[in-house]
């Protein structure tokens, strides 16, 4: 048994056998790193010092590639510029359309107000009386119409909280004074509700104020509302020439608002009356008007 070839003690010790590539021993052969890359032992917890693989250098674009890149960049700039131009055009168009709509709305409101003024006078039936006494006392009938519209809106039975009466809202003491001035006998305060008497007294009073304030419609309207003495005092204190006061210089808000309404109504009636009677005086001023009979 000692002579058995499988006995380890009797195995021949010669040169080691060369491993064949496909042999069984090749699978269990130890790995030997190539020269110069042999791994070093590292301590426990020490990070690995393995170097990352080298990155290849990016290839430089050739001339054709650079041209294509520049073309793409220019195309992007042109696209952005075109987009900005379109946005500016849209914004400008929207702004213009908004302005046009605002003007259209303002004209629509103005047209409606003008139509309401025209209907109020036409439906009242007092235009004939207005023209009659406006001609008699030398006052523009458009201005008389504006005063009536702002005072009573053409209601002959109107009475204010301070007892002003009728179409032109004449105070009872003013009615007594005008009756004496116009030499009307047997005057009674309730006669101010009579349309003809009221328009006659009111128009004559406007002519009187026009003489005092040199035909200024602003000052005449202010005096009709607040009294001539107040307007004289305002002119002395605020006007540069101590005589003529402008609309924005009126110190009280209620009189300023009233005069603004009268002037707006005056312009509306003036345009209407001018178109129907082109030979009428085209001036909005009341200058050169004088108190007629009964001065």
FENPEMO-V681596 format. One record per pair of residues at least 12 apart in sequence whose C-alpha atoms are under 10 Angstrom apart, sorted by the first residue. I is the first residue (numbers start at 1). GAP is how many residues later the second one is. Records with the same first field share a line. If there is no record, write none. Layout:
# FENPEMO-V681596
I: GAP, GAP
This chain:
# FENPEMO-V681596
110: 158
111: 157
113: 151, 152, 155
114: 150, 151, 153, 154, 155, 157, 158
115: 153
117: 28, 29, 32, 33, 36, 37, 148, 151, 152
118: 27, 31, 147, 150, 151, 154
120: 25, 29, 33, 34, 35
121: 24, 25, 27, 28, 32, 33, 148
122: 32
123: 31
124: 29, 30, 31, 32
125: 29
126: 19, 28, 30, 41, 69, 70, 73
127: 14, 15, 17, 18
128: 13, 68
129: 12, 66, 67, 68, 70, 71
130: 12, 13, 14, 15, 18, 65, 66, 69, 70, 73
131: 13, 14
132: 64, 67, 68
133: 63, 66, 67, 68, 69, 70, 71, 159
134: 65, 66, 68, 69, 70, 72, 73, 158
135: 68, 154, 157
136: 64, 67, 68, 154, 155, 156, 157
137: 63, 66, 67, 68, 69, 70, 71, 152, 153, 154, 155, 156, 157, 158
138: 65, 66, 68, 69, 72, 148, 149, 150, 151, 152, 153, 154
139: 64, 65, 67, 68, 69, 71, 76, 146, 147, 148, 149, 150, 151, 152, 153
140: 63, 66, 67, 126, 130, 133, 140, 141, 142, 143, 144, 145, 146, 147, 149
141: 62, 125, 128, 129, 132
142: 123, 124, 125, 126, 127, 128, 129, 130, 131, 132, 142
143: 60, 63, 74, 78, 119, 120, 122, 123, 124, 125, 126, 127, 141, 142, 143
144: 24, 55, 58, 59, 62, 118, 122, 125
145: 23, 54, 58, 117, 120, 121, 123, 124, 125
146: 22, 75, 115, 116, 117, 118, 119, 120, 121, 122, 123, 124
147: 20, 21, 22, 55, 56, 59, 74, 77, 78, 111, 112, 114, 115, 116, 118, 119
148: 18, 19, 20, 21, 51, 54, 114, 117
149: 18, 19, 112, 113, 116, 117
150: 17, 18, 19, 108, 109, 111, 112, 113, 114, 115, 116
151: 13, 14, 15, 16, 17, 18, 19, 74, 107, 111
152: 13, 14, 15, 16, 17
153: 14, 15
154: 12, 13, 14, 41
155: 12, 13, 14, 38, 40
156: 12, 13, 36, 37, 38, 39, 40, 42, 43
157: 12, 35, 36, 37, 38
158: 35
159: 12, 34
164: 28
165: 24, 25, 26, 27, 28, 29, 33
166: 24, 25, 26, 27, 28, 29, 31, 32, 33, 36
167: 25, 26, 27, 28, 29, 30, 31, 32, 35
168: 24, 25, 27, 30, 31, 32, 33, 34, 35, 56
169: 23, 24, 29, 30, 33, 55, 56
170: 19, 22, 23, 28, 29, 31, 32, 35, 54
171: 18, 21
172: 16, 17, 18, 19, 20
173: 16
174: 15, 27, 28, 31
175: 12, 13, 14, 15, 16, 17, 22, 23, 26, 27, 30
176: 12, 13, 25
177: 24, 28
178: 22, 23, 24, 26, 27
179: 18, 22
180: 114
181: 20, 23, 24, 113, 114
182: 18, 19, 22, 111, 112, 113
183: 111, 112
202: 22
203: 88
204: 86, 87, 88, 89, 90, 91
205: 15, 19, 86
206: 14, 15, 17, 18, 80, 83, 84, 85
207: 13, 79, 82, 83, 84, 85
208: 12, 81, 82, 83, 84, 87
209: 12, 13, 14, 15, 18, 19, 81, 82
210: 13, 75, 76, 77, 78, 79, 80, 81
211: 75, 76, 77, 78, 79, 80
212: 16, 20, 78
213: 15, 18, 19, 30, 31, 32, 73, 74
214: 29, 30, 71, 72, 73, 74, 75, 76
215: 69, 70, 71, 72, 73, 74, 75
216: 28, 29, 30, 68, 69, 70, 71
217: 30, 42, 45, 46, 49, 67, 68, 69, 70
218: 26, 27, 28, 29, 32, 38, 41, 42, 44, 45, 67, 68
219: 12, 13, 16, 24, 25, 26, 27, 28, 31, 40
220: 39, 66
221: 34, 35, 37, 38, 39, 40, 41, 42
222: 23, 25, 28, 33, 34, 35, 36, 37, 38, 40
223: 32, 36
224: 31, 35
225: 29, 30, 31, 33, 34
226: 26, 28, 29, 32
231: 12, 13, 14, 19, 20
232: 12, 13
234: 15, 16, 17, 18
235: 14, 15
238: 12, 13
247: 12, 13, 16
248: 12
263: 21
266: 18
267: 17
270: 12, 13, 14
